[in-house]
Amino acid sequence: MDAAPARLDVARVRQDFPILATTVHGRPLVFLDSGASAQKPRAVIEAMTRCMETAYANVHRGAYRLSELATEAYEAARAAAQRFLGAEHAEEIVFTRNSTEAFNLVAHSFGRALLKPGQAVLVSEMEHHANLVPWQMLRDAGRGIGLRVVRVTDQGELDLDDLARHLSRGDVGLVSVTHMSNVLGTVTPASAIARMAHAAGARVMFDGSQAAVHRAVDVRAIGADFYAFTGHKLYGPTGIGVLYARRELLEAMPPFLGGGDMIETVTLERSTWAAPPARFEAGTPAIVEAVGLHAAIDYVNALGMEAIEAHERDLVEHACATLAQVKGLALLGAPQDRGGVFSFALEGVHPHDLATFLDRRGICVRAGRHCAEPLHARFGLEGGTARASFGLYTTRGEIDALAAALDAARGFFA
């Protein structure tokens, strides 16, 4: 008989996050904005401090011990990201500043060099601006690359029939869609999307900024050609992100940025490029941040992604039931497979006013259009929504506190 999955001891986990012991306006902190940027465990804070105090130097260049130590730590972080995503080769991991830079890198390098005039990039209505604006810029660059959009259903799911219709035209060079929506919480069927794209001769890229936090990801199993996630949502620091790309694609792609450490040779007349991933990491990289990302990956791996996922599924089920009882509250979307993200509108209350009211009770939520203006327009919510997003430290009691505060807000603004 298979052993039962490990359970997450949330009370113990919360002790690892110093900020969760603080108060806001005299109230216990209820942090429900992890989808924007997650809080940091002590293991990450200490790893970064230790790097700066004992083993900091520039990487790849110094012929002295500190530089060797820093280089080893930096490349160990790459290997950790490789294992975390199930990539075959460490060379398939490119460090970026964030997911946004990863999409810009692929749009500039793969899009301009390997997509052909007459081909199109296919995105969806639920994309974060990071997975839309770079493709608009590519479309508008005069290279003959088109941009098309897959519909989202009223339930907030990717319309696979519409995806198939677009792919049937035979001109799609790249499908680039979210693996988990930062607004709807929708988890898209990545493996099915990749199979459909590859059958039509297209490459596929996934925005894993949310999914990599909530679910175990295996880029080879789902068939991703490109996959991006960002460190600060995975309980790591800002300023560090990861782009996975198949090695043969990286080898065929030109650099995104020019400068030091991405070259093989330089003369006054011309330069030649280093092999990937160095080709795409110009200049001094985010060394301390890479160490922090490694610590964050080790931290979630020690807890177990299976246990984290089980905990968050319980939170999602509890939130669906609890928030449904709040009168006048409309949840955006009702996908069958949902991660810990809930966007909502409270009748008669502007989302910014609602967020301010909740803040006075110590509850942190997001308000606005969450860098997904087209999606809000799709659902007729141009004024935006409030959003509660969960982390591995979120509790059922915090969801109950949110529901009670929303009831109070309805009375306050009536």
PyMOL commands that set and color helices and strands:
alter all, ss='L'
color gray80, all
select helices_A, chain A and resi 10-14+18-21+42-54+65-85+90-92+99-113+129-131+133-139+160-167+190-199+211-214+219-222+231-233+247-252+278-280+287-303+305-323+351-359+373-378+396-413
alter helices_A, ss='H'
color red, helices_A
select strands_A, chain A and resi 23-24+27-28+30-31+93-96+120-124+146-150+172-178+203-207+226-230+241-245+263-266+271-273+329-331+341-346+363-364+366-368+385-389
alter strands_A, ss='S'
color yellow, strands_A
deselect
rebuild
show_as cartoon
